Amino acid sequence: MPTNMMEWGFVLVFFLLPGTLGAWVAYTKGRNPLLWFLLNGLFAPTVMITFFQRPLRTVEGHYRQCPKCGEFSKWRETSCRFCGTGLS
Ligand SMILES: [Zn+2]
């Protein structure tokens, strides 16, 4: 366990920061936030994987899946950016 402020700062920057960021991004993509918190926290470069991976499912307020082609678009978009199908 960390014993002084500097070590706590180290833990914060190199574990909690990427961990929390990864957990949030994973959550918006319908993935397991705890799993990605641990993975991104322990190995920060995996945050890039979290950012670029596809959402697993429609997540209200973040992503919706096109009923026609199955691709994901941002929640605020009104038509699929891959096939143009209207989303509602
Ligand atoms: Zn589509």
PDB file of the backbone (N, CA, C, O) and the ligand in Angstrom, with CONECT records:
HET     ZN  A 101       1
ATOM      1  N   MET A   1       0.835  -1.213   0.000  1.00  0.00           N
ATOM      2  CA  MET A   1       0.000   0.000   0.000  1.00  0.00           C
ATOM      3  C   MET A   1       0.865   1.257   0.000  1.00  0.00           C
ATOM      4  O   MET A   1       1.946   1.261   0.588  1.00  0.00           O
ATOM      5  N   PRO A   2       0.399   2.326  -0.655  1.00  0.00           N
ATOM      6  CA  PRO A   2       1.160   3.589  -0.675  1.00  0.00           C
ATOM      7  C   PRO A   2       1.315   4.146   0.728  1.00  0.00           C
ATOM      8  O   PRO A   2       0.405   4.036   1.550  1.00  0.00           O
ATOM      9  N   THR A   3       2.460   4.741   1.000  1.00  0.00           N
ATOM     10  CA  THR A   3       2.723   5.234   2.352  1.00  0.00           C
ATOM     11  C   THR A   3       2.815   6.746   2.441  1.00  0.00           C
ATOM     12  O   THR A   3       2.712   7.296   3.537  1.00  0.00           O
ATOM     13  N   ASN A   4       3.005   7.434   1.327  1.00  0.00           N
ATOM     14  CA  ASN A   4       3.056   8.891   1.406  1.00  0.00           C
ATOM     15  C   ASN A   4       2.322   9.524   0.226  1.00  0.00           C
ATOM     16  O   ASN A   4       1.851   8.829  -0.675  1.00  0.00           O
ATOM     17  N   MET A   5       2.234  10.851   0.246  1.00  0.00           N
ATOM     18  CA  MET A   5       1.465  11.577  -0.754  1.00  0.00           C
ATOM     19  C   MET A   5       1.940  11.324  -2.188  1.00  0.00           C
ATOM     20  O   MET A   5       1.140  11.213  -3.117  1.00  0.00           O
ATOM     21  N   MET A   6       3.245  11.237  -2.337  1.00  0.00           N
ATOM     22  CA  MET A   6       3.783  11.053  -3.673  1.00  0.00           C
ATOM     23  C   MET A   6       3.368   9.694  -4.253  1.00  0.00           C
ATOM     24  O   MET A   6       3.039   9.573  -5.433  1.00  0.00           O
ATOM     25  N   GLU A   7       3.396   8.694  -3.394  1.00  0.00           N
ATOM     26  CA  GLU A   7       2.969   7.378  -3.867  1.00  0.00           C
ATOM     27  C   GLU A   7       1.482   7.355  -4.180  1.00  0.00           C
ATOM     28  O   GLU A   7       1.056   6.704  -5.134  1.00  0.00           O
ATOM     29  N   TRP A   8       0.689   8.063  -3.379  1.00  0.00           N
ATOM     30  CA  TRP A   8      -0.749   8.158  -3.668  1.00  0.00           C
ATOM     31  C   TRP A   8      -0.977   8.868  -4.997  1.00  0.00           C
ATOM     32  O   TRP A   8      -1.854   8.498  -5.778  1.00  0.00           O
ATOM     33  N   GLY A   9      -0.158   9.908  -5.237  1.00  0.00           N
ATOM     34  CA  GLY A   9      -0.264  10.633  -6.505  1.00  0.00           C
ATOM     35  C   GLY A   9       0.060   9.720  -7.675  1.00  0.00           C
ATOM     36  O   GLY A   9      -0.576   9.784  -8.727  1.00  0.00           O
ATOM     37  N   PHE A  10       1.035   8.889  -7.483  1.00  0.00           N
ATOM     38  CA  PHE A  10       1.441   7.923  -8.509  1.00  0.00           C
ATOM     39  C   PHE A  10       0.303   6.951  -8.802  1.00  0.00           C
ATOM     40  O   PHE A  10      -0.007   6.676  -9.961  1.00  0.00           O
ATOM     41  N   VAL A  11      -0.314   6.436  -7.744  1.00  0.00           N
ATOM     42  CA  VAL A  11      -1.434   5.513  -7.885  1.00  0.00           C
ATOM     43  C   VAL A  11      -2.590   6.189  -8.620  1.00  0.00           C
ATOM     44  O   VAL A  11      -3.228   5.596  -9.490  1.00  0.00           O
ATOM     45  N   LEU A  12      -2.845   7.446  -8.248  1.00  0.00           N
ATOM     46  CA  LEU A  12      -3.948   8.183  -8.854  1.00  0.00           C
ATOM     47  C   LEU A  12      -3.754   8.358 -10.351  1.00  0.00           C
ATOM     48  O   LEU A  12      -4.659   8.089 -11.141  1.00  0.00           O
ATOM     49  N   VAL A  13      -2.546   8.819 -10.741  1.00  0.00           N
ATOM     50  CA  VAL A  13      -2.289   9.120 -12.139  1.00  0.00           C
ATOM     51  C   VAL A  13      -2.171   7.866 -12.997  1.00  0.00           C
ATOM     52  O   VAL A  13      -2.651   7.836 -14.130  1.00  0.00           O
ATOM     53  N   PHE A  14      -1.534   6.834 -12.455  1.00  0.00           N
ATOM     54  CA  PHE A  14      -1.250   5.677 -13.298  1.00  0.00           C
ATOM     55  C   PHE A  14      -2.233   4.519 -13.152  1.00  0.00           C
ATOM     56  O   PHE A  14      -2.178   3.558 -13.919  1.00  0.00           O
ATOM     57  N   PHE A  15      -3.125   4.605 -12.178  1.00  0.00           N
ATOM     58  CA  PHE A  15      -4.094   3.529 -12.022  1.00  0.00           C
ATOM     59  C   PHE A  15      -5.528   4.052 -12.067  1.00  0.00           C
ATOM     60  O   PHE A  15      -6.326   3.623 -12.900  1.00  0.00           O
ATOM     61  N   LEU A  16      -5.844   4.974 -11.175  1.00  0.00           N
ATOM     62  CA  LEU A  16      -7.228   5.444 -11.074  1.00  0.00           C
ATOM     63  C   LEU A  16      -7.678   6.240 -12.293  1.00  0.00           C
ATOM     64  O   LEU A  16      -8.820   6.113 -12.735  1.00  0.00           O
ATOM     65  N   LEU A  17      -6.770   7.069 -12.839  1.00  0.00           N
ATOM     66  CA  LEU A  17      -7.149   7.916 -13.971  1.00  0.00           C
ATOM     67  C   LEU A  17      -7.495   7.097 -15.212  1.00  0.00           C
ATOM     68  O   LEU A  17      -8.616   7.190 -15.712  1.00  0.00           O
ATOM     69  N   PRO A  18      -6.552   6.291 -15.723  1.00  0.00           N
ATOM     70  CA  PRO A  18      -6.907   5.456 -16.886  1.00  0.00           C
ATOM     71  C   PRO A  18      -7.994   4.445 -16.544  1.00  0.00           C
ATOM     72  O   PRO A  18      -8.815   4.115 -17.398  1.00  0.00           O
ATOM     73  N   GLY A  19      -8.013   3.953 -15.320  1.00  0.00           N
ATOM     74  CA  GLY A  19      -9.021   2.988 -14.900  1.00  0.00           C
ATOM     75  C   GLY A  19     -10.419   3.573 -14.954  1.00  0.00           C
ATOM     76  O   GLY A  19     -11.340   2.962 -15.496  1.00  0.00           O
ATOM     77  N   THR A  20     -10.572   4.769 -14.386  1.00  0.00           N
ATOM     78  CA  THR A  20     -11.874   5.420 -14.348  1.00  0.00           C
ATOM     79  C   THR A  20     -12.325   5.823 -15.750  1.00  0.00           C
ATOM     80  O   THR A  20     -13.487   5.648 -16.114  1.00  0.00           O
ATOM     81  N   LEU A  21     -11.398   6.360 -16.524  1.00  0.00           N
ATOM     82  CA  LEU A  21     -11.699   6.743 -17.899  1.00  0.00           C
ATOM     83  C   LEU A  21     -12.158   5.520 -18.698  1.00  0.00           C
ATOM     84  O   LEU A  21     -13.167   5.564 -19.402  1.00  0.00           O
ATOM     85  N   GLY A  22     -11.404   4.440 -18.577  1.00  0.00           N
ATOM     86  CA  GLY A  22     -11.734   3.213 -19.291  1.00  0.00           C
ATOM     87  C   GLY A  22     -13.071   2.637 -18.852  1.00  0.00           C
ATOM     88  O   GLY A  22     -13.848   2.151 -19.673  1.00  0.00           O
ATOM     89  N   ALA A  23     -13.331   2.695 -17.553  1.00  0.00           N
ATOM     90  CA  ALA A  23     -14.592   2.165 -17.029  1.00  0.00           C
ATOM     91  C   ALA A  23     -15.773   2.946 -17.593  1.00  0.00           C
ATOM     92  O   ALA A  23     -16.798   2.362 -17.943  1.00  0.00           O
ATOM     93  N   TRP A  24     -15.628   4.268 -17.681  1.00  0.00           N
ATOM     94  CA  TRP A  24     -16.704   5.104 -18.195  1.00  0.00           C
ATOM     95  C   TRP A  24     -16.956   4.814 -19.679  1.00  0.00           C
ATOM     96  O   TRP A  24     -18.100   4.625 -20.091  1.00  0.00           O
ATOM     97  N   VAL A  25     -15.888   4.780 -20.473  1.00  0.00           N
ATOM     98  CA  VAL A  25     -16.026   4.527 -21.906  1.00  0.00           C
ATOM     99  C   VAL A  25     -16.620   3.134 -22.133  1.00  0.00           C
ATOM    100  O   VAL A  25     -17.468   2.950 -23.006  1.00  0.00           O
ATOM    101  N   ALA A  26     -16.168   2.155 -21.342  1.00  0.00           N
ATOM    102  CA  ALA A  26     -16.689   0.795 -21.458  1.00  0.00           C
ATOM    103  C   ALA A  26     -18.182   0.775 -21.146  1.00  0.00           C
ATOM    104  O   ALA A  26     -18.959   0.100 -21.821  1.00  0.00           O
ATOM    105  N   TYR A  27     -18.570   1.517 -20.121  1.00  0.00           N
ATOM    106  CA  TYR A  27     -19.981   1.586 -19.732  1.00  0.00           C
ATOM    107  C   TYR A  27     -20.839   2.136 -20.872  1.00  0.00           C
ATOM    108  O   TYR A  27     -21.922   1.617 -21.142  1.00  0.00           O
ATOM    109  N   THR A  28     -20.348   3.200 -21.550  1.00  0.00           N
ATOM    110  CA  THR A  28     -21.134   3.795 -22.639  1.00  0.00           C
ATOM    111  C   THR A  28     -21.251   2.834 -23.818  1.00  0.00           C
ATOM    112  O   THR A  28     -22.095   3.039 -24.691  1.00  0.00           O
ATOM    113  N   LYS A  29     -20.432   1.799 -23.863  1.00  0.00           N
ATOM    114  CA  LYS A  29     -20.477   0.834 -24.959  1.00  0.00           C
ATOM    115  C   LYS A  29     -21.098  -0.490 -24.533  1.00  0.00           C
ATOM    116  O   LYS A  29     -20.982  -1.497 -25.231  1.00  0.00           O
ATOM    117  N   GLY A  30     -21.754  -0.477 -23.387  1.00  0.00           N
ATOM    118  CA  GLY A  30     -22.461  -1.672 -22.940  1.00  0.00           C
ATOM    119  C   GLY A  30     -21.547  -2.774 -22.457  1.00  0.00           C
ATOM    120  O   GLY A  30     -21.943  -3.939 -22.406  1.00  0.00           O
ATOM    121  N   ARG A  31     -20.318  -2.413 -22.100  1.00  0.00           N
ATOM    122  CA  ARG A  31     -19.370  -3.419 -21.609  1.00  0.00           C
ATOM    123  C   ARG A  31     -19.236  -3.348 -20.095  1.00  0.00           C
ATOM    124  O   ARG A  31     -19.778  -2.447 -19.455  1.00  0.00           O
ATOM    125  N   ASN A  32     -18.516  -4.294 -19.535  1.00  0.00           N
ATOM    126  CA  ASN A  32     -18.380  -4.402 -18.086  1.00  0.00           C
ATOM    127  C   ASN A  32     -17.409  -3.346 -17.530  1.00  0.00           C
ATOM    128  O   ASN A  32     -16.203  -3.453 -17.753  1.00  0.00           O
ATOM    129  N   PRO A  33     -17.917  -2.324 -16.808  1.00  0.00           N
ATOM    130  CA  PRO A  33     -17.046  -1.240 -16.325  1.00  0.00           C
ATOM    131  C   PRO A  33     -15.975  -1.739 -15.357  1.00  0.00           C
ATOM    132  O   PRO A  33     -14.849  -1.240 -15.382  1.00  0.00           O
ATOM    133  N   LEU A  34     -16.301  -2.712 -14.505  1.00  0.00           N
ATOM    134  CA  LEU A  34     -15.330  -3.187 -13.521  1.00  0.00           C
ATOM    135  C   LEU A  34     -14.145  -3.873 -14.195  1.00  0.00           C
ATOM    136  O   LEU A  34     -12.988  -3.640 -13.846  1.00  0.00           O
ATOM    137  N   LEU A  35     -14.462  -4.721 -15.164  1.00  0.00           N
ATOM    138  CA  LEU A  35     -13.424  -5.431 -15.906  1.00  0.00           C
ATOM    139  C   LEU A  35     -12.475  -4.455 -16.592  1.00  0.00           C
ATOM    140  O   LEU A  35     -11.255  -4.607 -16.535  1.00  0.00           O
ATOM    141  N   TRP A  36     -13.064  -3.441 -17.246  1.00  0.00           N
ATOM    142  CA  TRP A  36     -12.246  -2.479 -17.984  1.00  0.00           C
ATOM    143  C   TRP A  36     -11.540  -1.495 -17.069  1.00  0.00           C
ATOM    144  O   TRP A  36     -10.493  -0.953 -17.422  1.00  0.00           O
ATOM    145  N   PHE A  37     -12.116  -1.262 -15.884  1.00  0.00           N
ATOM    146  CA  PHE A  37     -11.427  -0.436 -14.885  1.00  0.00           C
ATOM    147  C   PHE A  37     -10.117  -1.114 -14.492  1.00  0.00           C
ATOM    148  O   PHE A  37      -9.061  -0.483 -14.442  1.00  0.00           O
ATOM    149  N   LEU A  38     -10.211  -2.413 -14.217  1.00  0.00           N
ATOM    150  CA  LEU A  38      -9.024  -3.159 -13.801  1.00  0.00           C
ATOM    151  C   LEU A  38      -7.994  -3.246 -14.925  1.00  0.00           C
ATOM    152  O   LEU A  38      -6.804  -3.013 -14.713  1.00  0.00           O
ATOM    153  N   LEU A  39      -8.468  -3.584 -16.118  1.00  0.00           N
ATOM    154  CA  LEU A  39      -7.563  -3.752 -17.258  1.00  0.00           C
ATOM    155  C   LEU A  39      -6.865  -2.431 -17.603  1.00  0.00           C
ATOM    156  O   LEU A  39      -5.643  -2.387 -17.737  1.00  0.00           O
ATOM    157  N   ASN A  40      -7.650  -1.359 -17.744  1.00  0.00           N
ATOM    158  CA  ASN A  40      -7.091  -0.058 -18.106  1.00  0.00           C
ATOM    159  C   ASN A  40      -6.247   0.523 -16.976  1.00  0.00           C
ATOM    160  O   ASN A  40      -5.271   1.231 -17.223  1.00  0.00           O
ATOM    161  N   GLY A  41      -6.628   0.222 -15.741  1.00  0.00           N
ATOM    162  CA  GLY A  41      -5.879   0.726 -14.596  1.00  0.00           C
ATOM    163  C   GLY A  41      -4.522   0.036 -14.491  1.00  0.00           C
ATOM    164  O   GLY A  41      -3.506   0.680 -14.234  1.00  0.00           O
ATOM    165  N   LEU A  42      -4.518  -1.275 -14.691  1.00  0.00           N
ATOM    166  CA  LEU A  42      -3.268  -2.029 -14.562  1.00  0.00           C
ATOM    167  C   LEU A  42      -2.348  -1.813 -15.752  1.00  0.00           C
ATOM    168  O   LEU A  42      -1.124  -1.829 -15.616  1.00  0.00           O
ATOM    169  N   PHE A  43      -2.946  -1.612 -16.915  1.00  0.00           N
ATOM    170  CA  PHE A  43      -2.137  -1.427 -18.116  1.00  0.00           C
ATOM    171  C   PHE A  43      -2.766  -0.322 -18.971  1.00  0.00           C
ATOM    172  O   PHE A  43      -3.610  -0.582 -19.828  1.00  0.00           O
ATOM    173  N   ALA A  44      -2.334   0.918 -18.714  1.00  0.00           N
ATOM    174  CA  ALA A  44      -2.955   2.111 -19.275  1.00  0.00           C
ATOM    175  C   ALA A  44      -3.114   2.117 -20.807  1.00  0.00           C
ATOM    176  O   ALA A  44      -4.132   2.601 -21.302  1.00  0.00           O
ATOM    177  N   PRO A  45      -2.137   1.596 -21.572  1.00  0.00           N
ATOM    178  CA  PRO A  45      -2.310   1.638 -23.040  1.00  0.00           C
ATOM    179  C   PRO A  45      -3.573   0.935 -23.537  1.00  0.00           C
ATOM    180  O   PRO A  45      -4.030   1.199 -24.649  1.00  0.00           O
ATOM    181  N   THR A  46      -4.144   0.035 -22.715  1.00  0.00           N
ATOM    182  CA  THR A  46      -5.371  -0.646 -23.138  1.00  0.00           C
ATOM    183  C   THR A  46      -6.569   0.305 -23.187  1.00  0.00           C
ATOM    184  O   THR A  46      -7.639  -0.061 -23.673  1.00  0.00           O
ATOM    185  N   VAL A  47      -6.382   1.534 -22.679  1.00  0.00           N
ATOM    186  CA  VAL A  47      -7.451   2.544 -22.799  1.00  0.00           C
ATOM    187  C   VAL A  47      -7.776   2.768 -24.280  1.00  0.00           C
ATOM    188  O   VAL A  47      -8.923   3.026 -24.647  1.00  0.00           O
ATOM    189  N   MET A  48      -6.736   2.663 -25.126  1.00  0.00           N
ATOM    190  CA  MET A  48      -6.943   2.836 -26.566  1.00  0.00           C
ATOM    191  C   MET A  48      -7.897   1.768 -27.113  1.00  0.00           C
ATOM    192  O   MET A  48      -8.735   2.056 -27.968  1.00  0.00           O
ATOM    193  N   ILE A  49      -7.765   0.541 -26.617  1.00  0.00           N
ATOM    194  CA  ILE A  49      -8.671  -0.536 -27.036  1.00  0.00           C
ATOM    195  C   ILE A  49     -10.102  -0.175 -26.631  1.00  0.00           C
ATOM    196  O   ILE A  49     -11.043  -0.315 -27.412  1.00  0.00           O
ATOM    197  N   THR A  50     -10.233   0.287 -25.405  1.00  0.00           N
ATOM    198  CA  THR A  50     -11.554   0.656 -24.899  1.00  0.00           C
ATOM    199  C   THR A  50     -12.185   1.729 -25.786  1.00  0.00           C
ATOM    200  O   THR A  50     -13.381   1.688 -26.074  1.00  0.00           O
ATOM    201  N   PHE A  51     -11.362   2.689 -26.214  1.00  0.00           N
ATOM    202  CA  PHE A  51     -11.873   3.789 -27.028  1.00  0.00           C
ATOM    203  C   PHE A  51     -12.309   3.336 -28.420  1.00  0.00           C
ATOM    204  O   PHE A  51     -13.312   3.820 -28.943  1.00  0.00           O
ATOM    205  N   PHE A  52     -11.563   2.414 -29.018  1.00  0.00           N
ATOM    206  CA  PHE A  52     -11.827   2.080 -30.410  1.00  0.00           C
ATOM    207  C   PHE A  52     -12.674   0.836 -30.620  1.00  0.00           C
ATOM    208  O   PHE A  52     -13.065   0.540 -31.749  1.00  0.00           O
ATOM    209  N   GLN A  53     -12.959   0.112 -29.564  1.00  0.00           N
ATOM    210  CA  GLN A  53     -13.779  -1.082 -29.743  1.00  0.00           C
ATOM    211  C   GLN A  53     -15.244  -0.699 -29.999  1.00  0.00           C
ATOM    212  O   GLN A  53     -15.716   0.358 -29.580  1.00  0.00           O
ATOM    213  N   ARG A  54     -15.941  -1.599 -30.701  1.00  0.00           N
ATOM    214  CA  ARG A  54     -17.347  -1.374 -31.001  1.00  0.00           C
ATOM    215  C   ARG A  54     -18.192  -1.548 -29.739  1.00  0.00           C
ATOM    216  O   ARG A  54     -17.843  -2.312 -28.840  1.00  0.00           O
ATOM    217  N   PRO A  55     -19.325  -0.812 -29.693  1.00  0.00           N
ATOM    218  CA  PRO A  55     -20.261  -1.060 -28.584  1.00  0.00           C
ATOM    219  C   PRO A  55     -20.828  -2.470 -28.712  1.00  0.00           C
ATOM    220  O   PRO A  55     -20.922  -3.007 -29.816  1.00  0.00           O
ATOM    221  N   LEU A  56     -21.202  -3.062 -27.598  1.00  0.00           N
ATOM    222  CA  LEU A  56     -21.776  -4.407 -27.608  1.00  0.00           C
ATOM    223  C   LEU A  56     -23.253  -4.389 -27.946  1.00  0.00           C
ATOM    224  O   LEU A  56     -23.775  -5.318 -28.562  1.00  0.00           O
ATOM    225  N   ARG A  57     -23.910  -3.336 -27.540  1.00  0.00           N
ATOM    226  CA  ARG A  57     -25.363  -3.249 -27.703  1.00  0.00           C
ATOM    227  C   ARG A  57     -25.768  -1.781 -27.661  1.00  0.00           C
ATOM    228  O   ARG A  57     -24.944  -0.901 -27.414  1.00  0.00           O
ATOM    229  N   THR A  58     -27.060  -1.533 -27.909  1.00  0.00           N
ATOM    230  CA  THR A  58     -27.572  -0.178 -27.782  1.00  0.00           C
ATOM    231  C   THR A  58     -27.504   0.257 -26.322  1.00  0.00           C
ATOM    232  O   THR A  58     -27.987  -0.449 -25.437  1.00  0.00           O
ATOM    233  N   VAL A  59     -26.906   1.414 -26.073  1.00  0.00           N
ATOM    234  CA  VAL A  59     -26.849   1.959 -24.720  1.00  0.00           C
ATOM    235  C   VAL A  59     -27.540   3.314 -24.756  1.00  0.00           C
ATOM    236  O   VAL A  59     -27.075   4.237 -25.425  1.00  0.00           O
ATOM    237  N   GLU A  60     -28.634   3.431 -24.046  1.00  0.00           N
ATOM    238  CA  GLU A  60     -29.441   4.638 -24.075  1.00  0.00           C
ATOM    239  C   GLU A  60     -28.604   5.882 -23.765  1.00  0.00           C
ATOM    240  O   GLU A  60     -27.890   5.928 -22.763  1.00  0.00           O
ATOM    241  N   GLY A  61     -28.702   6.891 -24.641  1.00  0.00           N
ATOM    242  CA  GLY A  61     -27.972   8.128 -24.436  1.00  0.00           C
ATOM    243  C   GLY A  61     -26.556   8.115 -25.003  1.00  0.00           C
ATOM    244  O   GLY A  61     -25.886   9.147 -25.003  1.00  0.00           O
ATOM    245  N   HIS A  62     -26.092   6.962 -25.485  1.00  0.00           N
ATOM    246  CA  HIS A  62     -24.716   6.887 -25.990  1.00  0.00           C
ATOM    247  C   HIS A  62     -24.620   6.322 -27.417  1.00  0.00           C
ATOM    248  O   HIS A  62     -24.106   6.977 -28.323  1.00  0.00           O
ATOM    249  N   TYR A  63     -25.119   5.112 -27.593  1.00  0.00           N
ATOM    250  CA  TYR A  63     -25.044   4.488 -28.915  1.00  0.00           C
ATOM    251  C   TYR A  63     -26.343   3.761 -29.225  1.00  0.00           C
ATOM    252  O   TYR A  63     -27.010   3.248 -28.327  1.00  0.00           O
ATOM    253  N   ARG A  64     -26.696   3.723 -30.511  1.00  0.00           N
ATOM    254  CA  ARG A  64     -27.803   2.852 -30.893  1.00  0.00           C
ATOM    255  C   ARG A  64     -27.404   2.000 -32.094  1.00  0.00           C
ATOM    256  O   ARG A  64     -26.635   2.417 -32.960  1.00  0.00           O
ATOM    257  N   GLN A  65     -27.954   0.799 -32.109  1.00  0.00           N
ATOM    258  CA  GLN A  65     -27.621  -0.143 -33.169  1.00  0.00           C
ATOM    259  C   GLN A  65     -28.639  -0.026 -34.288  1.00  0.00           C
ATOM    260  O   GLN A  65     -29.845   0.028 -34.050  1.00  0.00           O
ATOM    261  N   CYS A  66     -28.130   0.013 -35.519  1.00  0.00           N
ATOM    262  CA  CYS A  66     -28.993   0.078 -36.686  1.00  0.00           C
ATOM    263  C   CYS A  66     -29.741  -1.252 -36.841  1.00  0.00           C
ATOM    264  O   CYS A  66     -29.124  -2.317 -36.826  1.00  0.00           O
ATOM    265  N   PRO A  67     -31.084  -1.188 -36.992  1.00  0.00           N
ATOM    266  CA  PRO A  67     -31.858  -2.432 -37.124  1.00  0.00           C
ATOM    267  C   PRO A  67     -31.617  -3.123 -38.466  1.00  0.00           C
ATOM    268  O   PRO A  67     -31.880  -4.317 -38.611  1.00  0.00           O
ATOM    269  N   LYS A  68     -31.114  -2.368 -39.445  1.00  0.00           N
ATOM    270  CA  LYS A  68     -30.940  -2.927 -40.779  1.00  0.00           C
ATOM    271  C   LYS A  68     -29.555  -3.549 -40.975  1.00  0.00           C
ATOM    272  O   LYS A  68     -29.447  -4.700 -41.397  1.00  0.00           O
ATOM    273  N   CYS A  69     -28.491  -2.787 -40.667  1.00  0.00           N
ATOM    274  CA  CYS A  69     -27.146  -3.293 -40.952  1.00  0.00           C
ATOM    275  C   CYS A  69     -26.389  -3.713 -39.693  1.00  0.00           C
ATOM    276  O   CYS A  69     -25.329  -4.331 -39.787  1.00  0.00           O
ATOM    277  N   GLY A  70     -26.925  -3.383 -38.515  1.00  0.00           N
ATOM    278  CA  GLY A  70     -26.295  -3.836 -37.279  1.00  0.00           C
ATOM    279  C   GLY A  70     -25.134  -2.981 -36.800  1.00  0.00           C
ATOM    280  O   GLY A  70     -24.554  -3.264 -35.752  1.00  0.00           O
ATOM    281  N   GLU A  71     -24.777  -1.924 -37.558  1.00  0.00           N
ATOM    282  CA  GLU A  71     -23.690  -1.051 -37.133  1.00  0.00           C
ATOM    283  C   GLU A  71     -24.189  -0.070 -36.077  1.00  0.00           C
ATOM    284  O   GLU A  71     -25.392   0.151 -35.937  1.00  0.00           O
ATOM    285  N   PHE A  72     -23.243   0.519 -35.333  1.00  0.00           N
ATOM    286  CA  PHE A  72     -23.614   1.424 -34.259  1.00  0.00           C
ATOM    287  C   PHE A  72     -23.388   2.877 -34.660  1.00  0.00           C
ATOM    288  O   PHE A  72     -22.386   3.217 -35.289  1.00  0.00           O
ATOM    289  N   SER A  73     -24.341   3.724 -34.283  1.00  0.00           N
ATOM    290  CA  SER A  73     -24.198   5.157 -34.491  1.00  0.00           C
ATOM    291  C   SER A  73     -24.349   5.852 -33.146  1.00  0.00           C
ATOM    292  O   SER A  73     -24.896   5.294 -32.195  1.00  0.00           O
ATOM    293  N   LYS A  74     -23.850   7.090 -33.089  1.00  0.00           N
ATOM    294  CA  LYS A  74     -24.018   7.874 -31.874  1.00  0.00           C
ATOM    295  C   LYS A  74     -25.506   8.074 -31.606  1.00  0.00           C
ATOM    296  O   LYS A  74     -26.302   8.155 -32.541  1.00  0.00           O
ATOM    297  N   TRP A  75     -25.879   8.154 -30.339  1.00  0.00           N
ATOM    298  CA  TRP A  75     -27.273   8.245 -29.920  1.00  0.00           C
ATOM    299  C   TRP A  75     -27.982   9.430 -30.582  1.00  0.00           C
ATOM    300  O   TRP A  75     -29.149   9.313 -30.959  1.00  0.00           O
ATOM    301  N   ARG A  76     -27.293  10.571 -30.729  1.00  0.00           N
ATOM    302  CA  ARG A  76     -27.947  11.780 -31.231  1.00  0.00           C
ATOM    303  C   ARG A  76     -28.156  11.768 -32.747  1.00  0.00           C
ATOM    304  O   ARG A  76     -28.898  12.598 -33.273  1.00  0.00           O
ATOM    305  N   GLU A  77     -27.515  10.845 -33.446  1.00  0.00           N
ATOM    306  CA  GLU A  77     -27.683  10.799 -34.893  1.00  0.00           C
ATOM    307  C   GLU A  77     -29.051  10.219 -35.245  1.00  0.00           C
ATOM    308  O   GLU A  77     -29.519   9.270 -34.616  1.00  0.00           O
ATOM    309  N   THR A  78     -29.683  10.808 -36.262  1.00  0.00           N
ATOM    310  CA  THR A  78     -31.054  10.401 -36.581  1.00  0.00           C
ATOM    311  C   THR A  78     -31.106   9.357 -37.685  1.00  0.00           C
ATOM    312  O   THR A  78     -32.137   8.717 -37.893  1.00  0.00           O
ATOM    313  N   SER A  79     -29.978   9.183 -38.401  1.00  0.00           N
ATOM    314  CA  SER A  79     -29.955   8.119 -39.397  1.00  0.00           C
ATOM    315  C   SER A  79     -28.616   7.379 -39.309  1.00  0.00           C
ATOM    316  O   SER A  79     -27.604   7.946 -38.899  1.00  0.00           O
ATOM    317  N   CYS A  80     -28.632   6.116 -39.699  1.00  0.00           N
ATOM    318  CA  CYS A  80     -27.436   5.288 -39.638  1.00  0.00           C
ATOM    319  C   CYS A  80     -26.352   5.871 -40.531  1.00  0.00           C
ATOM    320  O   CYS A  80     -26.612   6.192 -41.690  1.00  0.00           O
ATOM    321  N   ARG A  81     -25.135   6.012 -40.003  1.00  0.00           N
ATOM    322  CA  ARG A  81     -24.077   6.613 -40.813  1.00  0.00           C
ATOM    323  C   ARG A  81     -23.468   5.598 -41.781  1.00  0.00           C
ATOM    324  O   ARG A  81     -22.616   5.952 -42.596  1.00  0.00           O
ATOM    325  N   PHE A  82     -23.892   4.362 -41.696  1.00  0.00           N
ATOM    326  CA  PHE A  82     -23.368   3.331 -42.610  1.00  0.00           C
ATOM    327  C   PHE A  82     -24.310   3.061 -43.772  1.00  0.00           C
ATOM    328  O   PHE A  82     -23.864   2.943 -44.914  1.00  0.00           O
ATOM    329  N   CYS A  83     -25.611   2.961 -43.496  1.00  0.00           N
ATOM    330  CA  CYS A  83     -26.543   2.619 -44.573  1.00  0.00           C
ATOM    331  C   CYS A  83     -27.653   3.647 -44.748  1.00  0.00           C
ATOM    332  O   CYS A  83     -28.448   3.530 -45.681  1.00  0.00           O
ATOM    333  N   GLY A  84     -27.732   4.650 -43.878  1.00  0.00           N
ATOM    334  CA  GLY A  84     -28.704   5.722 -44.041  1.00  0.00           C
ATOM    335  C   GLY A  84     -30.102   5.415 -43.518  1.00  0.00           C
ATOM    336  O   GLY A  84     -31.008   6.237 -43.662  1.00  0.00           O
ATOM    337  N   THR A  85     -30.287   4.263 -42.923  1.00  0.00           N
ATOM    338  CA  THR A  85     -31.585   3.918 -42.356  1.00  0.00           C
ATOM    339  C   THR A  85     -31.943   4.878 -41.213  1.00  0.00           C
ATOM    340  O   THR A  85     -31.098   5.201 -40.378  1.00  0.00           O
ATOM    341  N   GLY A  86     -33.179   5.318 -41.186  1.00  0.00           N
ATOM    342  CA  GLY A  86     -33.612   6.229 -40.117  1.00  0.00           C
ATOM    343  C   GLY A  86     -33.641   5.518 -38.773  1.00  0.00           C
ATOM    344  O   GLY A  86     -34.120   4.388 -38.672  1.00  0.00           O
ATOM    345  N   LEU A  87     -33.130   6.178 -37.745  1.00  0.00           N
ATOM    346  CA  LEU A  87     -33.122   5.620 -36.404  1.00  0.00           C
ATOM    347  C   LEU A  87     -34.086   6.425 -35.540  1.00  0.00           C
ATOM    348  O   LEU A  87     -34.227   7.634 -35.719  1.00  0.00           O
ATOM    349  N   SER A  88     -34.730   5.767 -34.626  1.00  0.00           N
ATOM    350  CA  SER A  88     -35.640   6.508 -33.754  1.00  0.00           C
ATOM    351  C   SER A  88     -35.541   6.043 -32.310  1.00  0.00           C
ATOM    352  O   SER A  88     -36.243   6.566 -31.443  1.00  0.00           O
TER     353      SER A  88
HETATM  354 ZN    ZN A 101     -27.368   0.864 -40.875  1.00  0.00          ZN2+
END
